[in-house]
Amino acid sequence: MDLFAAIMFGLVAAIVVVLVALGLWYPGSGAAQVGWRTPREHSERESARDAEDLEQMLEAANARRRARGEQELTVDGLVQEETEAALEADRRARAAQRAQAQAQAAQRRA
């Protein structure tokens, strides 16, 4: 084997050995080094942000309600209002579908 090829092969082998040794014996994980989080950590942070957002939104809504002289909302009250709004929207959508079906049936009869 040529001397140059032997030196290049030795350098590449040394680099591979060093990288493998770093991977095996370096404390911590590679994911921690690049800032990756586990799915659990990600969901915990996301739920904490969501809770903080809900608190801020509720506080802002309560400030507006206090200014208008209305009763303040709680989380349960907010959930109830949203549920009622969703049910009302669903009821309106079903009524619109019924009206559309009746109009189509009337057109077919005519």
ZADREN-853585 format. One record per atom (N, C-alpha, C, O): residue number from 1; residue in one letter; chain; atom name; z, y, x. Coordinates in steps of 0.02 Angstrom, whole numbers. Example, Ala and Ser with C-alpha at 12.3 -4.5 7.8 and 13.67 -1.06 7.14 Angstrom:
   lovo   kegu   gudo   base       c3       c2       c1
      1      A      A      N      390     -284      660
      1      A      A     CA      390     -225      615
      1      A      A      C      390     -165      660
      1      A      A      O      423     -166      712
      2      S      A      N      354     -112      642
      2      S      A     CA      357      -53      684
      2      S      A      C      394        2      645
      2      S      A      O      402       57      670
This chain:
   lovo   kegu   gudo   base       c3       c2       c1
      1      M      A      N        0      -58       42
      1      M      A     CA        0        0        0
      1      M      A      C        0       62       45
      1      M      A      O       31       63       98
      2      D      A      N      -35      110       22
      2      D      A     CA      -41      174       57
      2      D      A      C       28      209       58
      2      D      A      O       67      202       11
      3      L      A      N       43      244      111
      3      L      A     CA      107      279      118
      3      L      A      C      117      331       63
      3      L      A      O      171      337       35
      4      F      A      N       64      369       49
      4      F      A     CA       68      420       -4
      4      F      A      C       84      388      -71
      4      F      A      O      126      414     -108
      5      A      A      N       51      334      -88
      5      A      A     CA       62      300     -152
      5      A      A      C      134      273     -155
      5      A      A      O      166      276     -208
      6      A      A      N      159      248     -100
      6      A      A     CA      228      222      -99
      6      A      A      C      278      279     -110
      6      A      A      O      327      270     -146
      7      I      A      N      266      337      -79
      7      I      A     CA      311      394      -88
      7      I      A      C      308      418     -161
      7      I      A      O      360      431     -191
      8      M      A      N      249      423     -190
      8      M      A     CA      242      445     -260
      8      M      A      C      275      395     -307
      8      M      A      O      309      415     -355
      9      F      A      N      266      331     -295
      9      F      A     CA      297      280     -336
      9      F      A      C      373      285     -330
      9      F      A      O      409      279     -381
     10      G      A      N      399      295     -270
     10      G      A     CA      471      302     -259
     10      G      A      C      499      363     -294
     10      G      A      O      554      360     -323
     11      L      A      N      463      420     -292
     11      L      A     CA      486      480     -327
     11      L      A      C      488      471     -402
     11      L      A      O      536      490     -435
     12      V      A      N      436      441     -430
     12      V      A     CA      434      429     -502
     12      V      A      C      491      381     -522
     12      V      A      O      524      392     -572
     13      A      A      N      502      329     -482
     13      A      A     CA      555      281     -497
     13      A      A      C      624      316     -492
     13      A      A      O      668      302     -533
     14      A      A      N      632      359     -443
     14      A      A     CA      696      395     -435
     14      A      A      C      708      441     -495
     14      A      A      O      764      446     -519
     15      I      A      N      656      475     -518
     15      I      A     CA      663      520     -576
     15      I      A      C      682      479     -638
     15      I      A      O      725      500     -676
     16      V      A      N      650      422     -648
     16      V      A     CA      666      380     -705
     16      V      A      C      738      356     -701
     16      V      A      O      774      356     -752
     17      V      A      N      761      335     -643
     17      V      A     CA      829      311     -635
     17      V      A      C      879      367     -648
     17      V      A      O      929      356     -681
     18      V      A      N      865      427     -624
     18      V      A     CA      910      484     -636
     18      V      A      C      913      501     -710
     18      V      A      O      968      513     -736
     19      L      A      N      856      501     -744
     19      L      A     CA      856      517     -816
     19      L      A      C      893      464     -856
     19      L      A      O      929      481     -903
     20      V      A      N      884      401     -840
     20      V      A     CA      919      347     -875
     20      V      A      C      994      353     -862
     20      V      A      O     1034      345     -908
     21      A      A      N     1013      368     -800
     21      A      A     CA     1084      375     -784
     21      A      A      C     1115      434     -821
     21      A      A      O     1171      430     -845
     22      L      A      N     1078      490     -826
     22      L      A     CA     1102      547     -864
     22      L      A      C     1112      529     -938
     22      L      A      O     1162      548     -968
     23      G      A      N     1065      492     -965
     23      G      A     CA     1071      472    -1035
     23      G      A      C     1129      426    -1047
     23      G      A      O     1160      429    -1100
     24      L      A      N     1143      382    -1000
     24      L      A     CA     1198      334    -1010
     24      L      A      C     1267      365     -999
     24      L      A      O     1313      349    -1036
     25      W      A      N     1274      407     -948
     25      W      A     CA     1341      428     -929
     25      W      A      C     1357      501     -945
     25      W      A      O     1413      523     -932
     26      Y      A      N     1311      538     -974
     26      Y      A     CA     1326      607     -990
     26      Y      A      C     1370      609    -1052
     26      Y      A      O     1356      574    -1101
     27      P      A      N     1424      649    -1052
     27      P      A     CA     1468      651    -1111
     27      P      A      C     1433      686    -1169
     27      P      A      O     1394      732    -1159
     28      G      A      N     1449      665    -1229
     28      G      A     CA     1418      694    -1288
     28      G      A      C     1354      657    -1305
     28      G      A      O     1335      609    -1272
     29      S      A      N     1321      683    -1356
     29      S      A     CA     1259      650    -1377
     29      S      A      C     1200      698    -1366
     29      S      A      O     1209      758    -1360
     30      G      A      N     1142      670    -1365
     30      G      A     CA     1083      711    -1358
     30      G      A      C     1073      757    -1418
     30      G      A      O     1049      813    -1411
     31      A      A      N     1093      732    -1477
     31      A      A     CA     1087      773    -1537
     31      A      A      C     1131      835    -1532
     31      A      A      O     1112      889    -1554
     32      A      A      N     1190      828    -1503
     32      A      A     CA     1235      885    -1495
     32      A      A      C     1205      935    -1446
     32      A      A      O     1214      995    -1454
     33      Q      A      N     1169      911    -1395
     33      Q      A     CA     1140      955    -1346
     33      Q      A      C     1086     1000    -1375
     33      Q      A      O     1077     1057    -1354
     34      V      A      N     1048      973    -1423
     34      V      A     CA      994     1012    -1453
     34      V      A      C     1014     1044    -1519
     34      V      A      O      973     1077    -1551
     35      G      A      N     1077     1034    -1540
     35      G      A     CA     1102     1067    -1600
     35      G      A      C     1088     1031    -1664
     35      G      A      O     1095     1060    -1718
     36      W      A      N     1069      968    -1661
     36      W      A     CA     1057      930    -1722
     36      W      A      C     1124      911    -1753
     36      W      A      O     1173      900    -1718
     37      R      A      N     1124      908    -1821
     37      R      A     CA     1184      888    -1856
     37      R      A      C     1170      823    -1894
     37      R      A      O     1113      808    -1911
     38      T      A      N     1223      786    -1906
     38      T      A     CA     1216      725    -1945
     38      T      A      C     1205      746    -2018
     38      T      A      O     1221      802    -2037
     39      P      A      N     1177      701    -2058
     39      P      A     CA     1167      718    -2129
     39      P      A      C     1233      737    -2164
     39      P      A      O     1233      781    -2207
     40      R      A      N     1287      705    -2146
     40      R      A     CA     1352      722    -2177
     40      R      A      C     1373      793    -2158
     40      R      A      O     1394      831    -2201
     41      E      A      N     1367      811    -2094
     41      E      A     CA     1384      878    -2073
     41      E      A      C     1340      930    -2107
     41      E      A      O     1364      983    -2128
     42      H      A      N     1276      913    -2114
     42      H      A     CA     1230      959    -2147
     42      H      A      C     1250      969    -2220
     42      H      A      O     1251     1026    -2244
     43      S      A      N     1265      915    -2255
     43      S      A     CA     1283      921    -2326
     43      S      A      C     1351      956    -2334
     43      S      A      O     1360      993    -2383
     44      E      A      N     1397      945    -2288
     44      E      A     CA     1462      980    -2292
     44      E      A      C     1453     1055    -2284
     44      E      A      O     1482     1094    -2321
     45      R      A      N     1412     1075    -2235
     45      R      A     CA     1400     1146    -2225
     45      R      A      C     1363     1176    -2285
     45      R      A      O     1378     1232    -2306
     46      E      A      N     1315     1139    -2311
     46      E      A     CA     1277     1164    -2368
     46      E      A      C     1322     1172    -2429
     46      E      A      O     1317     1222    -2465
     47      S      A      N     1367     1124    -2442
     47      S      A     CA     1411     1130    -2499
     47      S      A      C     1461     1187    -2489
     47      S      A      O     1480     1220    -2537
     48      A      A      N     1483     1199    -2428
     48      A      A     CA     1528     1255    -2414
     48      A      A      C     1492     1321    -2426
     48      A      A      O     1521     1367    -2455
     49      R      A      N     1428     1326    -2405
     49      R      A     CA     1389     1387    -2419
     49      R      A      C     1379     1396    -2493
     49      R      A      O     1383     1452    -2518
     50      D      A      N     1365     1341    -2529
     50      D      A     CA     1354     1346    -2601
     50      D      A      C     1418     1370    -2636
     50      D      A      O     1414     1411    -2682
     51      A      A      N     1475     1344    -2615
     51      A      A     CA     1538     1366    -2645
     51      A      A      C     1551     1440    -2632
     51      A      A      O     1573     1476    -2676
     52      E      A      N     1536     1462    -2571
     52      E      A     CA     1545     1532    -2554
     52      E      A      C     1496     1575    -2594
     52      E      A      O     1515     1629    -2619
     53      D      A      N     1434     1553    -2602
     53      D      A     CA     1385     1590    -2642
     53      D      A      C     1408     1595    -2714
     53      D      A      O     1400     1648    -2745
     54      L      A      N     1434     1541    -2741
     54      L      A     CA     1458     1541    -2810
     54      L      A      C     1515     1591    -2818
     54      L      A      O     1518     1628    -2867
     55      E      A      N     1562     1591    -2771
     55      E      A     CA     1617     1638    -2774
     55      E      A      C     1592     1710    -2773
     55      E      A      O     1615     1752    -2811
     56      Q      A      N     1545     1725    -2728
     56      Q      A     CA     1518     1792    -2723
     56      Q      A      C     1481     1812    -2786
     56      Q      A      O     1488     1868    -2811
     57      M      A      N     1441     1766    -2812
     57      M      A     CA     1403     1780    -2873
     57      M      A      C     1450     1792    -2932
     57      M      A      O     1440     1838    -2972
     58      L      A      N     1502     1751    -2937
     58      L      A     CA     1550     1757    -2992
     58      L      A      C     1589     1823    -2986
     58      L      A      O     1601     1857    -3036
     59      E      A      N     1607     1842    -2925
     59      E      A     CA     1642     1905    -2915
     59      E      A      C     1597     1964    -2935
     59      E      A      O     1621     2011    -2967
     60      A      A      N     1534     1962    -2916
     60      A      A     CA     1488     2017    -2934
     60      A      A      C     1478     2019    -3010
     60      A      A      O     1476     2073    -3039
     61      A      A      N     1470     1961    -3041
     61      A      A     CA     1461     1959    -3114
     61      A      A      C     1524     1985    -3149
     61      A      A      O     1519     2021    -3198
     62      N      A      N     1583     1967    -3123
     62      N      A     CA     1645     1991    -3153
     62      N      A      C     1653     2066    -3144
     62      N      A      O     1680     2100    -3189
     63      A      A      N     1631     2093    -3088
     63      A      A     CA     1635     2166    -3079
     63      A      A      C     1592     2201    -3131
     63      A      A      O     1613     2251    -3159
     64      R      A      N     1532     2175    -3144
     64      R      A     CA     1488     2205    -3195
     64      R      A      C     1519     2197    -3264
     64      R      A      O     1517     2243    -3305
     65      R      A      N     1548     2138    -3277
     65      R      A     CA     1579     2127    -3343
     65      R      A      C     1640     2172    -3353
     65      R      A      O     1650     2198    -3408
     66      R      A      N     1680     2182    -3301
     66      R      A     CA     1737     2228    -3306
     66      R      A      C     1714     2299    -3321
     66      R      A      O     1745     2334    -3361
     67      A      A      N     1659     2319    -3288
     67      A      A     CA     1633     2387    -3300
     67      A      A      C     1610     2395    -3372
     67      A      A      O     1614     2450    -3399
     68      R      A      N     1585     2342    -3403
     68      R      A     CA     1563     2346    -3473
     68      R      A      C     1619     2332    -3521
     68      R      A      O     1610     2337    -3582
     69      G      A      N     1678     2314    -3496
     69      G      A     CA     1735     2300    -3538
     69      G      A      C     1735     2230    -3567
     69      G      A      O     1770     2217    -3616
     70      E      A      N     1697     2184    -3538
     70      E      A     CA     1694     2115    -3562
     70      E      A      C     1745     2072    -3525
     70      E      A      O     1771     2092    -3473
     71      Q      A      N     1757     2014    -3553
     71      Q      A     CA     1804     1967    -3522
     71      Q      A      C     1773     1937    -3459
     71      Q      A      O     1713     1924    -3456
     72      E      A      N     1815     1925    -3408
     72      E      A     CA     1790     1896    -3346
     72      E      A      C     1773     1822    -3355
     72      E      A      O     1800     1788    -3399
     73      L      A      N     1726     1799    -3313
     73      L      A     CA     1705     1730    -3315
     73      L      A      C     1743     1689    -3263
     73      L      A      O     1764     1714    -3211
     74      T      A      N     1752     1625    -3279
     74      T      A     CA     1777     1578    -3230
     74      T      A      C     1719     1532    -3213
     74      T      A      O     1665     1537    -3242
     75      V      A      N     1729     1488    -3166
     75      V      A     CA     1676     1441    -3148
     75      V      A      C     1658     1398    -3209
     75      V      A      O     1600     1386    -3223
     76      D      A      N     1709     1375    -3245
     76      D      A     CA     1696     1334    -3304
     76      D      A      C     1659     1374    -3357
     76      D      A      O     1614     1348    -3389
     77      G      A      N     1677     1437    -3366
     77      G      A     CA     1642     1479    -3414
     77      G      A      C     1570     1490    -3394
     77      G      A      O     1526     1491    -3437
     78      L      A      N     1558     1499    -3329
     78      L      A     CA     1490     1509    -3305
     78      L      A      C     1448     1446    -3316
     78      L      A      O     1390     1450    -3337
     79      V      A      N     1477     1388    -3302
     79      V      A     CA     1442     1325    -3313
     79      V      A      C     1426     1316    -3387
     79      V      A      O     1372     1294    -3405
     80      Q      A      N     1474     1334    -3430
     80      Q      A     CA     1464     1329    -3502
     80      Q      A      C     1408     1375    -3525
     80      Q      A      O     1366     1355    -3565
     81      E      A      N     1407     1438    -3500
     81      E      A     CA     1353     1484    -3518
     81      E      A      C     1285     1458    -3496
     81      E      A      O     1237     1461    -3534
     82      E      A      N     1282     1431    -3435
     82      E      A     CA     1219     1405    -3410
     82      E      A      C     1196     1345    -3450
     82      E      A      O     1137     1338    -3464
     83      T      A      N     1243     1302    -3469
     83      T      A     CA     1226     1244    -3509
     83      T      A      C     1200     1265    -3577
     83      T      A      O     1151     1238    -3602
     84      E      A      N     1234     1314    -3608
     84      E      A     CA     1211     1339    -3673
     84      E      A      C     1142     1370    -3668
     84      E      A      O     1100     1361    -3712
     85      A      A      N     1130     1408    -3614
     85      A      A     CA     1064     1438    -3605
     85      A      A      C     1010     1385    -3595
     85      A      A      O      955     1392    -3622
     86      A      A      N     1026     1332    -3559
     86      A      A     CA      977     1278    -3549
     86      A      A      C      964     1242    -3614
     86      A      A      O      906     1225    -3628
     87      L      A      N     1016     1230    -3653
     87      L      A     CA     1006     1197    -3718
     87      L      A      C      964     1240    -3765
     87      L      A      O      921     1215    -3801
     88      E      A      N      976     1305    -3764
     88      E      A     CA      937     1351    -3806
     88      E      A      C      864     1352    -3785
     88      E      A      O      819     1351    -3827
     89      A      A      N      852     1353    -3719
     89      A      A     CA      783     1351    -3694
     89      A      A      C      749     1286    -3713
     89      A      A      O      690     1286    -3731
     90      D      A      N      786     1231    -3711
     90      D      A     CA      759     1166    -3730
     90      D      A      C      743     1165    -3805
     90      D      A      O      691     1139    -3826
     91      R      A      N      788     1194    -3845
     91      R      A     CA      777     1196    -3917
     91      R      A      C      714     1237    -3934
     91      R      A      O      674     1218    -3976
     92      R      A      N      706     1294    -3899
     92      R      A     CA      647     1336    -3911
     92      R      A      C      583     1300    -3889
     92      R      A      O      531     1305    -3922
     93      A      A      N      586     1264    -3834
     93      A      A     CA      527     1227    -3810
     93      A      A      C      507     1173    -3860
     93      A      A      O      448     1164    -3874
     94      R      A      N      557     1137    -3887
     94      R      A     CA      541     1086    -3937
     94      R      A      C      513     1117    -4001
     94      R      A      O      468     1089    -4031
     95      A      A      N      540     1174    -4021
     95      A      A     CA      514     1209    -4081
     95      A      A      C      442     1231    -4070
     95      A      A      O      400     1226    -4115
     96      A      A      N      427     1255    -4010
     96      A      A     CA      359     1276    -3994
     96      A      A      C      312     1216    -3994
     96      A      A      O      255     1221    -4017
     97      Q      A      N      335     1159    -3968
     97      Q      A     CA      294     1098    -3969
     97      Q      A      C      281     1075    -4040
     97      Q      A      O      225     1054    -4056
     98      R      A      N      332     1078    -4083
     98      R      A     CA      322     1059    -4153
     98      R      A      C      272     1104    -4187
     98      R      A      O      229     1081    -4224
     99      A      A      N      278     1169    -4175
     99      A      A     CA      232     1217    -4205
     99      A      A      C      161     1205    -4181
     99      A      A      O      113     1209    -4220
    100      Q      A      N      154     1189    -4117
    100      Q      A     CA       87     1176    -4090
    100      Q      A      C       59     1112    -4120
    100      Q      A      O        0     1109    -4136
    101      A      A      N      101     1060    -4128
    101      A      A     CA       78      998    -4157
    101      A      A      C       58     1008    -4230
    101      A      A      O        9      978    -4253
    102      Q      A      N       96     1049    -4267
    102      Q      A     CA       79     1063    -4337
    102      Q      A      C       14     1101    -4342
    102      Q      A      O      -26     1088    -4386
    103      A      A      N        3     1148    -4296
    103      A      A     CA      -59     1186    -4296
    103      A      A      C     -118     1141    -4280
    103      A      A      O     -171     1148    -4311
    104      Q      A      N     -110     1095    -4234
    104      Q      A     CA     -164     1048    -4218
    104      Q      A      C     -178     1001    -4277
    104      Q      A      O     -236      985    -4291
    105      A      A      N     -125      980    -4310
    105      A      A     CA     -134      935    -4368
    105      A      A      C     -170      973    -4424
    105      A      A      O     -213      944    -4459
    106      A      A      N     -154     1037    -4434
    106      A      A     CA     -187     1076    -4486
    106      A      A      C     -261     1086    -4468
    106      A      A      O     -303     1086    -4513
    107      Q      A      N     -276     1095    -4405
    107      Q      A     CA     -346     1104    -4384
    107      Q      A      C     -385     1039    -4395
    107      Q      A      O     -443     1041    -4416
    108      R      A      N     -354      982    -4382
    108      R      A     CA     -388      918    -4393
    108      R      A      C     -402      906    -4467
    108      R      A      O     -454      877    -4485
    109      R      A      N     -356      928    -4510
    109      R      A     CA     -365      919    -4582
    109      R      A      C     -420      965    -4609
    109      R      A      O     -454      948    -4658
    110      A      A      N     -429     1021    -4577
    110      A      A     CA     -478     1070    -4603
    110      A      A      C     -548     1053    -4584
    110      A      A      O     -594     1089    -4603
